[in-house]
Amino acid sequence: MDVQIENQQHPSPVVKVTFCLGSEKHAIEYWEGIISDQLVFVKGESMGILKEYITKHNVPNDVPDDAEILSEDDDGETEKPIVKSKKIRKN
């Protein structure tokens, strides 16, 4: 079985990924090692990019503090829900 490797000095990337998140475009390339190592590297890099994107775009601008919410709703009395019990009559 003969294996020919072309251009050993400058190998082209075997694993190359480009993806868009909203208006952001990301590209990841890796060419060292065996294909499974390349895939593991690309997966790790893409998960890192995705985590940064979610963190960046998922933060609400105006989040009230818990103390503010409690002070607005708290009028000094604690309301308890009314629970009605059911009584069954036996004849």
C-alpha positions in Angstrom: 0.0 0.0 0.0 1.5 3.3 -1.1 0.7 6.5 0.6 1.6 9.7 -1.1 1.9 12.9 0.9 1.9 16.0 -1.2 3.6 19.3 0.0 4.9 18.0 3.3 6.6 21.3 4.1 3.4 23.3 4.2 0.5 21.0 4.8 -2.9 22.5 4.3 -5.3 22.3 7.3 -7.2 19.1 7.3 -9.9 20.4 9.7 -11.2 23.8 8.9 -14.5 25.2 10.4 -16.2 28.5 9.7 -19.4 29.5 11.4 -21.5 32.6 11.9 -23.1 33.7 15.2 -25.4 36.6 14.4 -23.2 39.1 12.6 -20.0 37.6 13.9 -18.0 35.2 11.7 -15.5 32.7 13.2 -13.0 30.5 11.5 -10.9 27.7 13.1 -8.2 25.7 11.4 -6.0 22.9 12.8 -3.6 20.7 10.8 -1.2 19.1 13.3 -1.6 15.5 14.5 -4.1 12.9 13.5 -7.7 13.7 12.5 -9.2 12.9 15.9 -6.8 15.3 17.6 -7.7 18.0 15.1 -11.4 17.4 15.7 -11.0 17.6 19.5 -9.1 20.9 19.1 -11.7 22.4 16.8 -14.5 21.3 19.1 -12.8 22.9 22.1 -12.2 26.1 20.3 -15.7 26.3 18.9 -17.2 25.6 22.3 -15.1 28.4 23.8 -16.3 30.8 21.1 -19.9 29.8 21.6 -19.6 30.3 25.4 -18.2 33.8 24.9 -21.0 34.6 22.5 -23.8 33.4 24.8 -22.2 35.2 27.8 -21.8 38.4 25.7 -25.4 38.4 24.3 -27.4 36.9 27.1 -26.8 39.5 29.8 -29.9 41.6 30.6 -29.3 45.4 30.7 -31.5 46.3 33.7 -31.8 43.7 36.4 -33.3 45.0 39.6 -31.7 44.0 42.8 -33.5 41.5 45.0 -33.7 44.1 47.8 -35.6 46.4 45.5 -38.1 43.8 44.5 -38.7 42.8 48.2 -39.1 46.4 49.3 -41.7 47.1 46.6 -43.8 44.1 47.3 -43.4 44.0 51.1 -46.1 46.1 52.9 -45.3 44.6 56.3 -47.8 41.8 56.1 -47.2 38.4 54.9 -50.1 37.1 52.8 -50.9 33.4 53.3 -52.9 31.6 50.6 -56.4 30.5 51.7 -56.6 26.8 51.9 -60.1 25.2 51.9 -60.4 21.7 53.3 -62.8 19.3 52.0 -64.9 17.3 54.4 -66.5 14.1 53.3 -69.8 13.2 54.9 -70.6 9.6 55.5 -74.2 8.6 55.4 
